[in-house]
Amino acid sequence: MRLHHALSALGATTLVATPTGAMDFLARLHLEFLLDPLDLGLRHIVLTGEIASKRTLGHLAGEFDAEVHEVYSSPFSGGALAWRASEDEPLTPLADGLLRPAALGKDELLPEAAGAAELVITPAGHSTLGDAVLRTGQVVRVPADGPGPPDGASAASRADGIPAPAHTVGDHVLVRGVWLSLPRIGRTLAKIDGVARWELGVTRQGTLDAAVLTVTFNRPSLVGNPMWRSRLQESMRALTPITLKVEIAPEVAETSSPGMVSDLRGHHLGRDRALVS
């Protein structure tokens, strides 16, 4: 309601939001507040920060009668790097050579190869870093005929078009527009006595992502201990603004093992790039 009031009071014509945030706002307008989205008078919706679910752009455009664009933002600075007007189109970089597909398992650009590739930001996007190439942790599926928009587009756009990210890879997982650092979670849990294993589960059953951290202890006395559960919850609150629900596994594990990710959205491909195809 605060967002609805702000849009109405300001007479705003543009909404910038994450894809799930915009979809959740729309669902609440319909189901909770019984308000007509058209009454807001939005003319533009800009989506950024997440991997959008299928048909999100078209659905929002129809419900709000607005132009919907998706902006690809840098995971390092949050600045806009590319955009597209529909999910059937590729990304159009804001500058030539700004984004390139690269091999997942080695530092090698892939100008022509098809298959899974990681988006990298080239020196054109951060001149102060010299010839460094920054891996974004976001994976695209390069079609067999190489990057570029569908047939019928201009030659210039075919040369510059890049598929939009469909997955993530590496030690960071994208949840509700925020990158969660898996090494930071591991280091934080390592300071809590008795933690043997943990698994981060991410789902998108409705309009928003939900993240659950399941912790396995190494001795039975800790499983039902409210103090240890509280320590886990407080440590996660200090780690990220995203709400991580903490659950305790009923069984114990005598040996420790690295943290795992279970992404039921199908977004995160794995922590080890060399094992992802």
Solvent accessible surface area in square Angstrom, and as a share of the most:
residue,aa,sasa,rsa
1,M,120,0.54
2,R,214,0.78
3,L,77,0.38
4,H,35,0.16
5,H,127,0.57
6,A,42,0.33
7,L,14,0.07
8,S,63,0.41
9,A,73,0.56
10,L,144,0.71
11,G,53,0.51
12,A,24,0.18
13,T,44,0.25
14,T,57,0.33
15,L,13,0.06
16,V,96,0.55
17,A,23,0.18
18,T,39,0.23
19,P,2,0.01
20,T,6,0.04
21,G,26,0.25
22,A,0,0.00
23,M,46,0.21
24,D,24,0.12
25,F,17,0.07
26,L,5,0.03
27,A,29,0.22
28,R,101,0.37
29,L,1,0.00
30,H,76,0.34
31,L,145,0.72
32,E,101,0.45
33,F,63,0.26
34,L,150,0.75
35,L,60,0.30
36,D,69,0.36
37,P,3,0.02
38,L,95,0.47
39,D,116,0.60
40,L,20,0.10
41,G,42,0.40
42,L,5,0.03
43,R,146,0.53
44,H,72,0.32
45,I,0,0.00
46,V,35,0.20
47,L,0,0.00
48,T,32,0.19
49,G,30,0.29
50,E,15,0.07
51,I,16,0.08
52,A,22,0.17
53,S,51,0.33
54,K,159,0.67
55,R,176,0.64
56,T,5,0.03
57,L,5,0.03
58,G,53,0.51
59,H,83,0.37
60,L,0,0.00
61,A,32,0.25
62,G,59,0.57
63,E,49,0.22
64,F,5,0.02
65,D,110,0.57
66,A,11,0.08
67,E,98,0.44
68,V,9,0.05
69,H,54,0.24
70,E,16,0.07
71,V,29,0.17
72,Y,15,0.06
73,S,27,0.17
74,S,9,0.06
75,P,39,0.25
76,F,116,0.48
77,S,95,0.61
78,G,50,0.48
79,G,33,0.32
80,A,54,0.42
81,L,18,0.09
82,A,0,0.00
83,W,94,0.33
84,R,27,0.10
85,A,40,0.31
86,S,38,0.25
87,E,57,0.26
88,D,117,0.60
89,E,72,0.32
90,P,17,0.11
91,L,1,0.01
92,T,51,0.30
93,P,16,0.10
94,L,103,0.51
95,A,49,0.38
96,D,116,0.60
97,G,40,0.39
98,L,12,0.06
99,L,4,0.02
100,R,79,0.29
101,P,4,0.02
102,A,3,0.02
103,A,12,0.09
104,L,14,0.07
105,G,54,0.52
106,K,125,0.53
107,D,133,0.69
108,E,81,0.36
109,L,65,0.32
110,L,29,0.14
111,P,76,0.48
112,E,126,0.57
113,A,47,0.36
114,A,60,0.46
115,G,32,0.31
116,A,20,0.16
117,A,0,0.00
118,E,0,0.00
119,L,0,0.00
120,V,1,0.01
121,I,5,0.03
122,T,11,0.07
123,P,47,0.30
124,A,69,0.53
125,G,35,0.33
126,H,26,0.12
127,S,92,0.60
128,T,131,0.76
129,L,93,0.46
130,G,47,0.45
131,D,129,0.67
132,A,39,0.31
133,V,69,0.40
134,L,45,0.22
135,R,57,0.21
136,T,8,0.05
137,G,6,0.06
138,Q,13,0.06
139,V,0,0.00
140,V,0,0.00
141,R,108,0.39
142,V,5,0.03
143,P,56,0.35
144,A,97,0.75
145,D,108,0.56
146,G,4,0.04
147,P,34,0.21
148,G,16,0.15
149,P,13,0.08
150,P,80,0.50
151,D,128,0.66
152,G,83,0.80
153,A,39,0.30
154,S,69,0.45
155,A,86,0.67
156,A,72,0.56
157,S,36,0.23
158,R,78,0.29
159,A,84,0.65
160,D,50,0.26
161,G,3,0.03
162,I,8,0.04
163,P,23,0.15
164,A,18,0.14
165,P,20,0.13
166,A,40,0.31
167,H,34,0.15
168,T,1,0.00
169,V,2,0.01
170,G,1,0.01
171,D,55,0.28
172,H,82,0.36
173,V,0,0.00
174,L,9,0.04
175,V,1,0.00
176,R,102,0.37
177,G,28,0.27
178,V,45,0.26
179,W,64,0.22
180,L,5,0.02
181,S,23,0.15
182,L,0,0.00
183,P,39,0.25
184,R,116,0.42
185,I,2,0.01
186,G,22,0.21
187,R,139,0.51
188,T,29,0.17
189,L,1,0.01
190,A,86,0.66
191,K,168,0.71
192,I,13,0.07
193,D,79,0.41
194,G,7,0.06
195,V,28,0.16
196,A,6,0.04
197,R,97,0.36
198,W,21,0.07
199,E,67,0.30
200,L,0,0.00
201,G,17,0.16
202,V,0,0.00
203,T,30,0.17
204,R,42,0.15
205,Q,169,0.75
206,G,57,0.55
207,T,40,0.23
208,L,50,0.25
209,D,1,0.01
210,A,50,0.39
211,A,6,0.05
212,V,42,0.24
213,L,0,0.00
214,T,43,0.25
215,V,0,0.00
216,T,16,0.09
217,F,1,0.00
218,N,57,0.29
219,R,87,0.32
220,P,100,0.63
221,S,83,0.53
222,L,8,0.04
223,V,38,0.22
224,G,70,0.68
225,N,45,0.23
226,P,106,0.67
227,M,125,0.56
228,W,41,0.14
229,R,93,0.34
230,S,52,0.33
231,R,96,0.35
232,L,0,0.00
233,Q,58,0.26
234,E,94,0.42
235,S,22,0.14
236,M,4,0.02
237,R,152,0.56
238,A,91,0.71
239,L,30,0.15
240,T,15,0.09
241,P,119,0.75
242,I,21,0.11
243,T,114,0.66
244,L,15,0.08
245,K,119,0.50
246,V,5,0.03
247,E,70,0.31
248,I,24,0.12
249,A,7,0.05
250,P,114,0.72
251,E,104,0.46
252,V,56,0.32
253,A,9,0.07
254,E,161,0.72
255,T,90,0.52
256,S,90,0.58
257,S,45,0.29
258,P,112,0.70
259,G,10,0.09
260,M,120,0.53
261,V,36,0.21
262,S,39,0.25
263,D,22,0.11
264,L,136,0.67
265,R,37,0.14
266,G,41,0.40
267,H,22,0.10
268,H,20,0.09
269,L,55,0.28
270,G,23,0.22
271,R,79,0.29
272,D,70,0.36
273,R,67,0.24
274,A,76,0.59
275,L,149,0.74
276,V,23,0.13
277,S,114,0.73
